[in-house]
Amino acid sequence: MRNTTPIKIDATGGLVEIVRGDFAVPVVIRPKIGGVGLAAWIHNSKEWINHELTACGAVLFRGFDINGAAGFQECLQALGGPIMEYRERSSKRSEIQDHIYTSTDHPADQEINMHNEHSCSSEWPMKIVFFCHQPSQTGGQTPIADSREILRSISAETVEKFRGKGVLYKRQLGTGFGLGWQEVFQTDSKPEAEQECLKRDMEFGWLNDRVLQVTFKRPAIRRHPVSNEEVWFNHAAFFNILSMDMGIQNVMRQTEAFPFNTFFGDGEPIQKETIDELQRAYRNNRRYFDWQRNDMLVLDNMLMAHGRAQFEGPRKIMVGMLEPISL
């Protein structure tokens, strides 16, 4: 049974209702009347929002009037700006304005596997926020999955192996597959790219004049800085070649032009049955909701993984990242 609880929690009065229960997103906030300024409401209710995010990982604002990218930016700043620049890139995005980006420019006919944003990086956002300016005609959902539940769904043997060894990431930037080093590090200067590698504790080397190979090790499991809970927080499955379409795998194996791959931290290959187990844990815990225009989804990035379903028709989802935390 759905539990709808109107509450009065800030100086603006009881202007919203909090819906919990039968939604794929744990908490849904809706205006009770028209004309509620979402950015102002968020500013006055930030402590409560942060408490909810730490408890359940996701809050969906639905039914508010948000004035495009400018209105989204106001909400991001109210949540705890400044907005992070997208650095050490792993997927193609276009900047809309002032560090607000398209959620992804990945082809519509391809699913994006579940992951936590920048979980393999030296710096990641504590909050990632999605804004639906235009939902697609079909599909295009942004599934979410609780990273604590994912960890609990993986066998003890696999967890302990990753806990002890961590994850080794290898990326070849500039092969023609995936991103080039210029886009990953947002520079056309080789010395600057090398400095970015050093700053991020990456080993690097130039395979030729245009391909930069980087190798780095990261933990597979981290503790949430507020709740102190352990979470599954890595790109071990997302960046592993075995997670890719078989046709793409075959082409990459023939050319040895792997844009990325993952291993156990000591270099041992991750076997297919382990990748299948990880993907199954994501799949069994993910939840879907259909986007509506002006929806804004706030995720605690360490507690909630996300992905993207295939879709048809125009789709415009914006993304902003907040509250960087680093190694």
Secondary structure, DSSP 8 states (H G I E B T S, - for coil): --EEEEE--STT-S-EEEEESSSSSSEEEEESSTT--HHHHHHHTHHHHHHHHHHHSEEEE-S----HHHHHHHHHHHHH--B----S--S---EEETTEEES----TTS-EEEE-TTTTSSEEEEEEEEEEEE--SEE----EEEHHHHHHHS-HHHHHHHHHH-EEEEEEETSSSS--HHHHHT-S-HHHHHHHHHHTT-EEEESSSS-EEEEEEE-SEEE-TTT--EEE---TTTT-GGGS-HHHHHHHHHHT--SEEEEETTS-B--HHHHHHHHHHHHHH-B-----TT-EEEEETTTEEEEE--EES--EEEEEEEEEEE-
